[in-house]
Structure formats: structure tokens, C-alpha cells
Amino acid sequence: MNLGSRPQILITNDDGIHASGIKALIEAAKPFGDLLVVAPDKPQSGMGHAITIHDPIRLSKDNSYSGVEAYACSGTPVDCIKLGIYELLGRKPDLILSGFNHGENSSTNVLYSGTMSAAIEGAMEGVPSFGFSLADYAPDANFTAAQHYAQKLLAHFFIKGFESSICLNVNIPKLPLEQIKGIRFCKQAHAYWADRFDKRQDQFGRTYYWLTGEFADLDQRPDTDLHALKEGFVSVVPTHFDLTAHGHLPYFKSWENEI
């Protein structure tokens, strides 16, 4: 943390630099530090932790946000974090914020989310990070409640802090501020997408597929993010990039002398 000066905060998203969600997050973050915004120049939802390796990445100055240095990036949300750190700042920021995403990133959605992948990239870089999502896909969604709870969490972060190898996955329910019951720190639910594909044909008679399906919530434990959201709470899941199944490692270690 920069003592005696305002913290440097790097902001990105996956809905694009002109999405209403990132505008709302910028306004919520302004009281807490100096902002640098590096966000995709077009929607990048569902990109997960993708990086650009086969095409050039372009940055262009964006003057949409008064008093805030901002750049549009042709790459992915993770590209935005890397460029923000290594090219524009030339150092690690004090905090990384990603969002506000249009639509929740609870449960296993975290694996597909460009918003959360940017926050996880921050944790990989050793920078405390938040990924913020609102459970409302509408382009004109009301972010009042999201801003309120983001500011409460940020204020507490700057008092207490947390381990830089994790990020916080924050999901805000689609409710008016006065109807939200508070914040719950919880587990990631075990759920999945029951995928299916609509098979269609274009005007030239060529077959193509459109991914669709339904989200199957089979996890009824009361201490998960999905349960918290259903009950009207903001869910916060401490998340890290270590995918090791630690609980199963002793079993597989026993294979070493058997193979």
C-alpha cells in the first residue's frame, strides 16, 4: 500500500469500456484512490482467462470519464490487466477492481467469466482484487445497490486488507437497496450449466449452432453463494487460482509406489 499517497487502483471489466456497469464502478471507486481504467473495446463476456497471442493488441486513449485516465483495449480482460500493470503503470497497483458485470458470476460461472478472470489475474500478480457482478443482465440495470455495497467492502478493505493471493468474488442480487439484507461470506456453490445447442441454418444453407441451456442448481447447502443470493444477501466468496484438489492429494500420493 502506498503510505502517504492515494492508492493506485486499476479497473477493468468484460462488458466493454462503455458499459454502464464499469461507469458505475468508476464512480464508486473514485473516493478511494487514483484510477486507471483499461477495459475491452468490445464485449468480452465468457472469455474466461483467455489471453491474446495470435493477434496484435491495441490500446487507445478513451476520454469518456472526466478526470480518469482510461484506455480501450482490443484484447481480453486479462490482457487489460497485464497491459495496465506492465505497460501503463510500470508497477503493481495497490488494488484491482473488475466489474460491475451485467449478470451474476456465482458458483461455477466464475470459470467462464471474463470479469472474474481479470480479478483472478490480479491475485496471480500478487495484487488484492475484487470482481463485482450484479444479477441483472439489462444494459440499463440499476447499479445503486452494487455501488453501495462495493463502497462498504472497499472501505473495510482499506482498513483491514486481505491476502494478495486471493480475490473476492462479489455478487449483488437484483433487488432494490432497501430490500438487500446484508453481506454473507460463503462458499462457491456446486452447480453447472445443462448445455444444449440450437442447430440452425444461415441464409446460405450452412449449419451453425447457438449455445443455450439452463443453469442447474443442485447444491442446496445453506452456506453457498447461490443460497445467499436467493435469500437476498450480497454473496462474497474468497477465491484463488490454486486448482489443486488438496483433499485428494494423499490418496493419489499412494499411487507413487504402485505404478
N, C-alpha and C positions, 0 to 999 in steps of 0.2 A: 504494500500500500504506500502511496506517496504521502509522507507526512509533511504537513505544512503547505500542501497544494491540493488543488481539486483532483479527485481521482479521474483517470482516463478510462472511459467506457466505450467499448466497441459494440456496435449494434448491427444486426443483420436480420433477415427473415427468409422465407421461401416463397412468399406470395408476390414478391416484386417490390421495388423501391417506392412505388406509388400506391401501394395497397393501404387501405385505411387502417389496418392493424399496426403497421410499422409507424404510421403517423401518430397513432395514439401512444405507442410505446416511447417514441421520442419525447413527446410531451410529458409523459410520466417520469422519464429518466432525467430530464433537464435539471431538476434541483440537486441531483446527486453527483454531478461531475461534468467534465468536458467530454462531449460526444464526438465520435467519429462513426459515420454510417457508411457501411459498404454492403450493398444489397443487390440481388439479381435484377437485371434489366427487364426480366420477364418472369412469369410464374415458374417456380421450380418445385412444386409440391410433389411428394412421392419420390424424390431423388435419393433419399437415404443419405449415405455417406459418400456419394459419388464425387469424384474429382475429375477435372478436365485434363486429359493427357494427349489427345489426338488433334486438338484444335487450339489456336491461339486464344488467350484470354484477354479481353479488352476492358479497360476502365475509362469511364468518362465522368467528368465532374457534373454533379447534379445540384441545381440551385433551388430545389423545392422547399428547403427547410431553412427559414431565416435564422442566421446565427449559428448554424450547424454545418460542419464540413461533411459533405455527403458525396458518394460515388456510386454510379451504376456499374455493375459488373456483368459481363457476358457469361460468366461461369455459374457454378453451383453455389449453394450456401457455404459449403466447406471451403471452396475456392475463395469466397469472400473473406472468411476468417483468416486464411493463410495470407492473402494479399494485404489485408488490414494490418496484420502483425509484422510481416517481413518486408513489405514494400512501402506502406504508407506511414505507419508508426515507427518502424525500425526497432521496436521493442515490444515486450509483452504489455498489454493493457492491464489495468487493475481489475477489470470486470468485463465479462462478455454477456450481452443480452440478445436473445433471439426471439422474434415474435412481433407483435401478437399474432399468432397463427389464426387464420379463419377456419375453425373446426378443431375439435379436441384431439390431443395426442396421448390418450390414456392407453393403458395396457400394452399389447404388442404393437400398436401403431407407432410406438417410439422407434421401431426398427426400420420403418419405411419413411419416417418424417424427415424432410429437409430441415425443418425448424429445429428439431431435437438433435439432428446430426451436427448442426453448427454448434450447438451448446456442448455436445459431447466432444467435438474437436477442440473447443476451448479447454475442457478438462484434460484432454490429451496433451495440450500445450502447457498445462500447469496453471491455468487461469480459472478462478472461480467463475461459474457460468450459470445462467438461468435460461430455460426455454419456457416461454409463456404461450398458452393456447386458450382460446375462447371457444366453447362448444356451440358455435354459431357460424355456419358457412356463408351467410349472406354478405355480399360485398359492402353493404351499408350497415353492418352489425353495430350495435351499441356497445362501446368498449368502456363505459363508465365504471362498471364493477371491476373489470380487468385492470384498469388504471389504479383504482383504489387499492386493490389487494397487491398489485405489483409494488406500489409505493410502500405499503406496510412491510412487505418482505424485504425490499431494498433497504429501508430504514433499519430494520433489525440486522440485516447482513452487515451494514457498516458499523454496527455496534459490536456484534459477536463474531462475524466471519464464519467460514467453514473450510474444510479441507479442499485444496485446489484440484485434487484429482477426481472430484465428483462434480456433477452439475445437478441442479434441481429442476425436475420436470413439473411444471405448474399448470394445472388445468382449471379453468374457471367455468362453472356451469352457466347455461343460458338462462339466467334469472335476473330480475331487477336487483340492484344493490341491496335494497332493504329486505329482500327475501333470502339472501345468502346467509347461511347460519354461522360461517366462520371458516377456519382453515383446519385441515386434517393432514398430518404427515403419515404416509401409508405405503403399502406395498404396491408394486405393479401387478395388476390382475392377470390371470391366465385366461386369455381369450384369443380368438383368431377370426380371420375372415373366411367365411364359407364361400369361396370363389366360384363364379361361373362366368362363361363368356357368351355374349350375344354374337352369333355368326351372321354377318351381313354381307351385302354386295354393293360396290360402288357403281357409279354410272357407266363404267366400262366393263361391268360384269365380273370384276375381280373380287375375290373373297377377302374380307378382313374381319377382325374380331374386336369387340368392345368389352373390356373387363368390367364386370359388375359383381353383385353378390350381396350378402348380408353379414353383419358383424355378429358372431356367435359368442355371447357372454355366458359361459358355462361355470364361471367362478362366482360362487355365492358367499365367499368369505367376507366378513364384515370389516376387515382391515385393509381393503384394497382401494385403489383409485376409482375404479368404476362404482363401487359401493358408495364412496364418499360423494361422488358427483350426483348419483341418484338421490342421495339424502339431502342434497342442497348445499354441500360444502365445497370449498376450493380444495382440490387434491394436490399434494406436493409429494413427489417421490424422489428421494435421493438416488441418483443414477450414476453408474460408472461404466467404463469401457472394457473392464476385465470380464470376458465372457467365459472364463474357466468355470466348469462345474465343480467347484471345490468340494462339495459334499460327496461327490462320486469318485474323486481322485484316489482315495485309499483303495477302493475296490479295483481300479484299473492298475494301480501300482503292483497289486498281487499278480498281475499277468506277466510282469517282467521276468520272473524266473520260470514261467510256464511256457513261454513261447520259444 
